[in-house]
C-alpha cells in the first residue's frame, strides 16, 4: 500500500495554515508536505510536527517572488547569488526539521536566455545545491511543470528532466515525478515510471483536468498505484491537489487504495 503525504499548501485550505497539521493527523496522515514554509518559523513547524507525530517529507527551495508570478530562479543567469542564499535558507529548515528532500523549481525561461544557457545555469546551480545537501544526507529533487498552467516553464517534460539528472550525475539528485503535470505534457505515466524508477525520488498526484482529487478526472489511479507497488516503489506519494470541495469530503478515494 502506498504511503501518502498531505500537502498542507493545497489541502485543508478551508482552515488557517497552522491548524492543517492537526486536520491532516485527524484524517490519518503521518506524512505532510509544505510547498514554501518560510513564512512560518522553524520552531512553530517543529512544535506542530511533534504534537501530531508527523514527518515533513518535502519543501521547495525559495522560488523568487511568487506573488509577482515568478516560479523559480534556478535557470536564471542573473539570480545565482539569490539562488545560493535560498539553498542555505532551505537547508536550515531541512536540518532542523529532518526533511529528507528539497525540491528545486527551474523557473520560467528568461526572455533573453537561449535554451542551452538556461541548462548550463541550471546544472551549475543544481551542482552547488546537491553538494551542499549531500553533507547533511538530504536529497535534491527537480520537477517538470506543464506549460499550460505555467507558460514558458523551462523544465517541462520527463525526458528533459532525466537528461538533466544524467548530466548532473549526483547520487543524491532525482526527479520529482508529478503525475498531474506529466499527464498533461506527455501521458504514458506507467511506462515512464517503469523505465525510469531509479531516477525518481518522489511522486506527487492530482487528477486531470482540474487538478482535483483522484477519481475526478481521466487518470486511472488504481492501475497507477498497483503498478507502483509492482515496481517496488517505496517512496512517499504526495497529495498535491486542489480539493473539489471540502478536503475531508474528497478523501474517500483513499479507502480504495489498500
BELHU-V126195 format. One line per field, one symbol per residue. ss: DSSP state (H for helix, E for strand, L for the rest). phi: phi as a letter, one per 20 degrees, with the letter a starting at -180 (. if undefined). A space follows every 50 residues. Layout:
ss: ???
phi: ???
This chain:
ss: LLEEEEELLLLLLLLLHHHHHHHHHHLLLLEEELLLLLLLLHHHHHHHHH HLLLEEEEEELLLLLHHHLLLLLLLLHHHHHHHHHHHHHHHHHHHHHLLL EEEELLLELLLLLLHHHHHHHHHHHHHHHHHHHHLLLLEEEEELLLLLLL LLELLLLHHHHHHHHHHHLLLLEEEEEEHHHHHHHLLLHHHHHHHHHHHE EEEEELLLLLLLLLLLLLLLHHHHHHHHHHHLLLLEEEELLLLLLLLHHH HHHHHHLL
phi: .feddeefedemffcggfefffffffeoeeccccfcefedfgfffgffff fdlcdeeacefgcneffeofcpcfdefecgffffffgfffffffffdlee ccddefofgffdcfgffffffffffffgfffffgfdmdeddccedfeefc gnffecbfgffffffffflcfddbeeeegfffffebmlfffffffcgfdd dacccaecenldfgnebefefgfffffffffnfdeedeedcegfbfgffe effffddf
